[in-house]
Structures are given as structure tokens and as C-alpha cells.
Amino acid sequence: MRKNSYSKKTNTLVSAAIISAASLVSANVYAAGAVSAFQPWAAGNDLFAGSSISAANSGLKSSYSDSVGLAYSAWAHTGDWFLFNNHDLADVTLTVSGDSGFVPGVTVWATGGSQFDGGTAAYAADGFSLAGFETPHSFNATGAIGDTGTHWMANGEGGNVLETLGYAVSGASHAAGTTGWGESVITGANDVSLTNTFENGVSGSTGAHTASLVFNDLAAGWYAVYVGGTDKNTAGGLYDLTVSAVPEPETYAMLLAGLGLVGWRMKKQHKALNMAAA
């Protein structure tokens, strides 16, 4: 796993400002819906501690990165978008497992109290990429929100995304000077969050046809996921996406305490019944 050089700000005032910024979205004038084809989950997009959600789909070979024509940036309309609503504080693992033709890349963004609105096409603050494309036909899938190529989806600008949390790339790395929006595309799992507002650390791993991200203490709220291929030399193919939530230790402690109390009460009732029958 590789982490980039972004430093997290632990100042609680900064975190509070990011969360409260969601309330300003309704005051912004923009044409949301540049991305609207969100992919379905097998059984709904609600994630609870101790549960998982999954989806199966097919991915193109370089919709996430490695497309020479896009200067290695992502192409929003050829990759797959998913939304999920995390209901409980938990450690959450997201895994993409592809077949022999699919080399995956995946990014997760936080949108807080509302689901991703799709952002705005050709948002002026982004301009044109190195390859000559506007967002989100080409966009920055690996940078922090506020970087060039992300304004189309950023809260207070073209969309309602509050923070990029992390990304994982199984294919080749691409240096910032060669990419469409000046972003770095780094092989492996990368934590690009700027605060601890939505999680307390991002890790993960990648393999030839797998990419995973692990979010410590993922906060309740909505999250957007983008999945695509990262190797132009492959054919593309099928993949499975799974998101699993593991309860926090204190949740386990409460559960065990509750089970212990139930067991004690049942034992007490059983003893009372035996005494009454004697």
C-alpha cells in the first residue's frame, strides 16, 4: 500500500466546517445530473454494521485510468458509479474482484447527509484537460476535492461531494505531469482524505485483478463509488463489488453484554420455575 503526501487536519473546527457546508448546497445554482446512471446493488444500498452489500457488473479496460486519448484520466460515462448509505459507525472494507480481463481502479467520496447529485457537466472552474476534454467526460478520480478536474462534483461548486477519501489502482502509475488534470495516479491503495471527518484512516491493497480499500471508523452518511479499468492492454471484463461493515469494538462489547443479560435472566427464570414446580 502507498499513501500520498496529503496531511490530515485534525482541527475540529475544520471538520465542523466541512459537515456544515452540506447545508449550503441548496443555495448554489448549478445543473446537477452530469452523472445519473447509478448502478444497482443486489439488495439495496443500505449498509449496517455487521452486514454487507454487493453488485456484479462489467468494466471497460481503461475507463478509470491508462487511456492515452484522455491523458490517463478517468472517463465518467464509461466507468460505473455506485451509491451507498452507511448507517452505523464501523470499519468498512470495499473490494473489487475482476476476472482475468479486468484490472480495476476504485475511488470513494463522501457526500454526507445526501446522496451524490451527479455534478455539473463542463463546469467552468475545471476548464479543459491536457487532452482537450471538459468534465466529467474526463475527470480527476484520484485528487482531493478542490483539485483541478474535481470542481464539477465539489460541494459549493458543481456538485455536493464533500471529500475524496481514498482510491486503489491495480494498473500502472502515471505521474502528475503526464495526466489530463495534473493528478497523480499511483498503483496500490492511497489515502487522499484531508481530514478525519468521515474516517480515521484509509488503507487497503491491490492485486493483478483486485483492489480494496479499508476505512477505519467510517461515519454514517452517503458515499459515492467509481469503478473502472486501469490497463489499456486488457480486454476488460466482469467484476464483483462488495462493501462490508465490521462493528466497532464497543458495539461488540454492548452486544456481548446484552447477550449476557439475556442469558442471566433466562437462567433466573428457569430457576424460579424449577422452585415453583418443586
C-alpha positions as CSV (number, residue, x, y, z in Angstrom):
1,M,0.0,0.0,0.0
2,R,1.2,3.5,-0.8
3,K,-0.1,6.7,0.7
4,N,0.4,10.1,-0.8
5,S,1.7,13.2,0.9
6,Y,-1.6,14.8,1.8
7,S,-1.6,15.8,5.5
8,K,-4.8,15.4,7.5
9,K,-6.0,18.3,9.6
10,T,-7.4,17.2,13.0
11,N,-8.7,20.6,14.0
12,T,-12.3,20.1,14.9
13,L,-13.3,23.5,13.5
14,V,-12.2,22.3,10.1
15,S,-14.2,19.1,10.4
16,A,-17.3,21.0,11.5
17,A,-17.0,23.4,8.6
18,I,-16.9,20.6,6.1
19,I,-20.0,19.0,7.6
20,S,-21.9,22.2,7.8
21,A,-21.0,23.0,4.2
22,A,-23.6,20.5,3.1
23,S,-26.3,22.9,4.1
24,L,-25.1,25.4,1.5
25,V,-25.7,23.1,-1.4
26,S,-29.3,24.2,-1.9
27,A,-28.2,27.8,-2.2
28,N,-25.9,27.0,-5.1
29,V,-27.1,27.5,-8.7
30,Y,-25.8,24.6,-10.9
31,A,-27.2,22.0,-13.2
32,A,-26.7,18.7,-11.3
33,G,-27.0,15.4,-13.0
34,A,-24.0,15.1,-15.3
35,V,-23.7,11.6,-13.9
36,S,-27.1,9.9,-13.5
37,A,-26.7,6.3,-14.3
38,F,-26.0,4.9,-10.9
39,Q,-25.6,1.1,-10.8
40,P,-27.9,-1.1,-8.6
41,W,-26.8,-3.3,-5.7
42,A,-28.1,-6.8,-5.4
43,A,-30.2,-6.0,-2.3
44,G,-30.3,-2.2,-1.8
45,N,-27.7,0.4,-0.9
46,D,-28.2,0.5,2.9
47,L,-25.1,-0.7,4.8
48,F,-25.4,-1.6,8.5
49,A,-22.7,-2.8,11.0
50,G,-22.3,-6.5,10.6
51,S,-23.7,-6.6,7.1
52,S,-22.5,-6.3,3.5
53,I,-23.9,-5.2,0.1
54,S,-22.7,-6.4,-3.3
55,A,-23.1,-5.9,-7.0
56,A,-21.9,-7.5,-10.2
57,N,-21.1,-5.7,-13.4
58,S,-18.7,-5.5,-16.3
59,G,-16.0,-2.9,-16.8
60,L,-14.1,-1.4,-19.7
61,K,-10.3,-1.7,-19.9
62,S,-9.3,1.9,-19.2
63,S,-12.3,3.8,-18.0
64,Y,-10.6,4.7,-14.7
65,S,-7.0,5.4,-16.0
66,D,-4.4,4.4,-18.6
67,S,-6.4,5.8,-21.6
68,V,-3.8,7.5,-23.8
69,G,-6.6,9.6,-25.5
70,L,-7.6,11.0,-22.2
71,A,-4.1,11.6,-20.9
72,Y,-4.6,8.7,-18.4
73,S,-7.5,10.5,-16.6
74,A,-10.9,8.9,-15.8
75,W,-14.0,8.9,-18.1
76,A,-17.1,9.3,-16.0
77,H,-19.6,7.9,-18.5
78,T,-17.7,4.7,-19.3
79,G,-17.0,3.6,-15.7
80,D,-19.6,2.6,-13.1
81,W,-21.0,4.7,-10.3
82,F,-22.5,3.3,-7.1
83,L,-24.0,5.0,-4.1
84,F,-24.3,3.5,-0.6
85,N,-25.8,4.8,2.7
86,N,-23.7,3.8,5.7
87,H,-26.0,3.7,8.8
88,D,-23.5,2.8,11.6
89,L,-20.0,3.8,12.7
90,A,-17.9,0.8,11.6
91,D,-14.7,-0.3,9.9
92,V,-15.8,-0.7,6.3
93,T,-14.0,-2.7,3.6
94,L,-14.7,-2.2,-0.1
95,T,-13.4,-4.8,-2.6
96,V,-13.4,-5.0,-6.4
97,S,-12.6,-8.5,-7.7
98,G,-12.3,-8.8,-11.5
99,D,-12.0,-11.7,-13.9
100,S,-8.8,-12.3,-16.0
101,G,-9.6,-9.4,-18.3
102,F,-10.3,-6.7,-15.8
103,V,-7.7,-4.7,-13.9
104,P,-9.7,-2.5,-11.5
105,G,-9.4,1.0,-10.1
106,V,-11.8,2.4,-7.5
107,T,-12.4,5.7,-5.7
108,V,-14.7,6.6,-2.8
109,W,-16.1,10.1,-2.0
110,A,-18.2,11.3,1.0
111,T,-21.3,13.3,0.4
112,G,-22.7,13.4,4.0
113,G,-26.4,13.7,4.5
114,S,-27.4,13.4,0.9
115,Q,-26.5,11.1,-2.0
116,F,-24.3,12.3,-4.8
117,D,-26.3,14.6,-7.1
118,G,-24.2,13.8,-10.3
119,G,-22.3,17.1,-10.6
120,T,-22.3,19.6,-13.4
121,A,-21.1,19.0,-17.0
122,A,-18.4,21.3,-18.4
123,Y,-18.1,23.2,-15.1
124,A,-16.2,26.4,-15.8
125,A,-13.7,26.2,-12.9
126,D,-12.3,23.0,-14.4
127,G,-11.7,24.2,-17.9
128,F,-10.2,21.7,-20.3
129,S,-7.9,18.8,-19.6
130,L,-4.5,18.3,-21.1
131,A,-6.2,16.1,-23.7
132,G,-8.7,18.8,-24.5
133,F,-11.8,17.4,-22.7
134,E,-14.2,19.0,-20.3
135,T,-15.5,17.4,-17.1
136,P,-16.9,14.9,-16.5
137,H,-16.2,13.3,-19.9
138,S,-12.7,13.4,-18.5
139,F,-12.3,14.0,-14.7
140,N,-9.8,13.7,-11.9
141,A,-10.7,10.5,-10.0
142,T,-7.7,10.4,-7.7
143,G,-7.2,14.0,-6.4
144,A,-8.6,15.8,-3.4
145,I,-11.8,17.7,-3.8
146,G,-10.8,21.2,-4.9
147,D,-8.1,20.0,-7.3
148,T,-8.5,20.7,-11.0
149,G,-10.8,18.2,-12.6
150,T,-12.9,17.8,-9.4
151,H,-14.8,21.2,-9.3
152,W,-17.7,19.7,-11.3
153,M,-18.6,17.4,-8.4
154,A,-17.4,19.6,-5.4
155,N,-19.8,20.9,-2.8
156,G,-20.3,24.6,-3.1
157,E,-19.4,24.4,-6.8
158,G,-20.8,22.0,-9.4
159,G,-22.0,19.2,-7.1
160,N,-22.3,18.1,-3.5
161,V,-19.2,16.0,-2.8
162,L,-17.5,16.9,0.5
163,E,-14.3,14.9,0.4
164,T,-12.3,12.4,-1.5
165,L,-11.4,9.6,0.9
166,G,-9.2,7.2,-1.0
167,Y,-8.5,5.2,-4.2
168,A,-6.9,2.0,-5.2
169,V,-5.4,1.2,-8.6
170,S,-4.3,-2.2,-9.8
171,G,-2.8,-1.0,-13.1
172,A,0.1,1.3,-13.9
173,S,1.0,4.5,-12.1
174,H,1.0,7.9,-14.0
175,A,3.0,10.9,-12.9
176,A,1.2,14.2,-12.4
177,G,2.9,15.9,-15.4
178,T,1.5,13.4,-17.9
179,T,-2.1,13.3,-16.8
180,G,-5.2,15.2,-18.0
181,W,-5.8,17.2,-14.9
182,G,-2.4,17.1,-13.3
183,E,-3.4,14.4,-10.9
184,S,-1.1,11.5,-9.7
185,V,-2.3,8.0,-10.4
186,I,-0.4,5.7,-8.0
187,T,-0.6,1.9,-8.1
188,G,-1.8,0.5,-4.8
189,A,-4.2,1.8,-2.1
190,N,-4.0,5.5,-1.4
191,D,-5.4,7.7,1.4
192,V,-6.2,11.2,0.0
193,S,-8.5,12.5,2.6
194,L,-7.6,15.8,4.1
195,T,-9.5,15.5,7.4
196,N,-10.7,12.8,9.8
197,T,-14.3,14.0,9.4
198,F,-15.5,10.8,7.7
199,E,-12.9,8.2,8.7
200,N,-9.9,7.7,10.9
201,G,-7.6,6.3,8.2
202,V,-7.7,4.6,4.8
203,S,-5.6,1.5,3.9
204,G,-6.1,-1.4,1.5
205,S,-4.3,-3.5,-1.1
206,T,-4.3,-4.4,-4.8
207,G,-3.5,-7.4,-6.8
208,A,-3.5,-8.3,-10.5
209,H,-7.3,-8.2,-10.7
210,T,-8.3,-6.9,-7.3
211,A,-8.5,-3.6,-5.5
212,S,-9.6,-3.0,-1.9
213,L,-9.9,-0.1,0.4
214,V,-10.4,-0.2,4.2
215,F,-11.9,2.8,6.1
216,N,-11.4,2.9,9.8
217,D,-14.4,4.2,11.7
218,L,-16.4,5.2,8.6
219,A,-19.1,7.7,9.7
220,A,-22.8,7.3,8.9
221,G,-23.8,9.0,5.7
222,W,-23.8,8.7,1.9
223,Y,-20.8,7.7,-0.2
224,A,-20.2,7.6,-3.9
225,V,-18.0,4.9,-5.6
226,Y,-16.5,4.9,-9.1
227,V,-15.1,1.7,-10.6
228,G,-13.3,1.3,-13.9
229,G,-10.4,-0.4,-15.7
230,T,-6.8,0.7,-15.4
231,D,-5.0,-1.3,-18.1
232,K,-5.4,-0.4,-21.8
233,N,-3.7,-3.6,-22.8
234,T,-6.5,-5.8,-21.4
235,A,-9.9,-6.7,-22.8
236,G,-12.0,-5.5,-19.8
237,G,-14.4,-7.9,-18.2
238,L,-16.6,-8.8,-15.3
239,Y,-16.2,-7.8,-11.7
240,D,-17.8,-8.1,-8.3
241,L,-18.0,-5.2,-5.9
242,T,-18.5,-5.9,-2.2
243,V,-18.8,-3.4,0.7
244,S,-18.7,-4.9,4.3
245,A,-19.1,-3.2,7.6
246,V,-17.5,-4.6,10.8
247,P,-18.9,-3.2,14.1
248,E,-16.6,-1.2,16.3
249,P,-15.2,-3.0,19.4
250,E,-17.6,-1.1,21.7
251,T,-20.5,-2.3,19.6
252,Y,-19.3,-5.9,20.2
253,A,-19.0,-5.2,23.9
254,M,-22.5,-3.9,24.1
255,L,-23.8,-6.9,22.1
256,L,-22.0,-9.4,24.4
257,A,-23.2,-7.5,27.5
258,G,-26.8,-7.7,26.1
259,L,-26.5,-11.4,25.4
260,G,-25.1,-11.9,28.9
261,L,-28.0,-10.1,30.4
262,V,-30.5,-12.2,28.4
263,G,-28.7,-15.4,29.5
264,W,-28.8,-14.3,33.1
265,R,-32.5,-13.5,33.0
266,M,-33.3,-16.8,31.3
267,K,-31.3,-18.7,33.9
268,K,-33.0,-16.9,36.7
269,Q,-36.5,-17.5,35.2
270,H,-35.6,-21.2,34.7
271,K,-34.5,-21.5,38.4
272,A,-37.7,-19.8,39.6
273,L,-39.9,-22.2,37.5
274,N,-38.0,-25.2,39.0
275,M,-38.5,-23.9,42.5
276,A,-42.2,-23.4,41.8
277,A,-42.6,-26.9,40.5
278,A,-40.9,-28.5,43.5
